[in-house]
Amino acid sequence: MVERMGKECGKTAADRTFTNISMGQGQEKIAEDCLVDSAKNGKWIMLQNVHLMTSWMMGFERKIEVAMDSDCHPEFRIFITSEPPPLPHQSIIPEAIL
């Protein structure tokens, strides 16, 4: 659905204005670099399966804030997907990101 919406808004993987990253070990730097580029140039980024990266998400929260404060392009969008936490009192995504 997100990719379809992106296409309707002129954001596609083919022209590198839409990037979809399935998170897992080794994807941290790629996601961080893509975040900076996307925020600066009005691209869309989708990070899937962030439940696999709970400790990394805490630091990524700050990186999103910095990207948003650094003359962020108005067309920039970030989409994040996650499975629910295993227990009701646990969290995966920091509240500020939600």
C-alpha positions as a printed NumPy array, in Angstrom:
array([[ 0.   ,  0.   ,  0.   ],
       [ 2.83 ,  2.405,  0.844],
       [ 4.624,  1.676, -2.41 ],
       [ 1.396,  2.214, -4.352],
       [ 0.801,  5.514, -2.554],
       [ 4.399,  6.502, -3.272],
       [ 3.951,  5.797, -6.953],
       [ 0.823,  7.95 , -7.   ],
       [ 2.898, 10.755, -5.435],
       [ 5.812, 10.307, -7.857],
       [ 8.066,  8.408, -5.428],
       [ 9.385,  5.119, -6.814],
       [12.271,  2.744, -6.251],
       [13.104,  2.972, -9.946],
       [13.973,  6.659, -9.721],
       [15.454,  6.271, -6.217],
       [12.918,  8.56 , -4.548],
       [11.453,  5.657, -2.545],
       [13.627,  3.263, -0.546],
       [12.293,  0.203,  1.247],
       [14.687, -1.367,  3.772],
       [13.954, -4.619,  5.575],
       [15.742, -4.097,  8.868],
       [18.072, -6.685, 10.303],
       [21.694, -7.025, 11.241],
       [23.9  , -4.88 ,  9.029],
       [21.174, -2.519,  7.83 ],
       [21.708,  0.163, 10.483],
       [24.18 ,  2.352,  8.563],
       [22.241,  1.968,  5.324],
       [19.041,  3.135,  7.049],
       [20.803,  6.064,  8.733],
       [22.395,  7.25 ,  5.485],
       [19.108,  6.872,  3.634],
       [17.313,  8.866,  6.325],
       [19.69 , 11.822,  5.906],
       [19.466, 11.731,  2.103],
       [15.683, 11.331,  2.099],
       [15.063, 14.174,  4.545],
       [17.345, 16.505,  2.607],
       [16.02 , 15.66 , -0.863],
       [12.313, 14.979, -0.267],
       [12.432, 11.222, -0.734],
       [10.413,  8.543,  1.007],
       [11.93 ,  5.802,  3.155],
       [10.237,  2.728,  4.58 ],
       [11.872,  0.743,  7.371],
       [10.317, -2.669,  7.855],
       [10.626, -5.024, 10.819],
       [12.111, -2.564, 13.309],
       [11.106, -4.979, 16.07 ],
       [14.362, -6.744, 15.173],
       [16.306, -3.596, 16.107],
       [14.919, -2.506, 19.496],
       [18.176, -1.166, 20.955],
       [19.097,  0.602, 17.697],
       [15.697,  2.32 , 17.565],
       [16.551,  4.342, 20.685],
       [19.48 ,  6.033, 18.916],
       [17.606,  6.257, 15.636],
       [14.992,  8.375, 17.377],
       [17.594, 11.139, 17.782],
       [18.741, 10.77 , 14.17 ],
       [15.174, 11.375, 12.988],
       [14.973, 14.51 , 15.137],
       [18.244, 15.828, 13.687],
       [17.12 , 15.062, 10.127],
       [13.822, 16.865, 10.714],
       [15.561, 19.914, 12.161],
       [18.193, 20.123,  9.406],
       [16.208, 22.016,  6.768],
       [13.994, 19.016,  6.06 ],
       [12.377, 18.885,  2.615],
       [ 8.563, 19.184,  2.805],
       [ 8.049, 16.042,  0.677],
       [10.106, 13.828,  3.024],
       [ 8.243, 10.88 ,  4.54 ],
       [ 9.358,  7.993,  6.73 ],
       [ 7.26 ,  4.867,  7.263],
       [ 8.091,  2.324,  9.956],
       [ 6.646, -1.16 , 10.402],
       [ 6.931, -3.465, 13.378],
       [ 5.378, -6.491, 14.933],
       [ 3.736, -5.773, 18.289],
       [ 5.884, -6.258, 21.397],
       [ 5.693, -9.723, 22.965],
       [ 4.324, -8.428, 26.279],
       [ 1.897, -5.538, 26.914],
       [ 4.357, -3.609, 29.13 ],
       [ 7.161, -3.771, 26.544],
       [ 7.765, -1.293, 23.756],
       [ 9.746, -1.36 , 20.525],
       [ 9.303,  2.068, 18.988],
       [10.064,  5.115, 21.156],
       [ 7.007,  7.29 , 21.812],
       [ 8.543, 10.327, 20.102],
       [ 8.768,  8.394, 16.828],
       [ 5.169,  7.239, 17.071]])
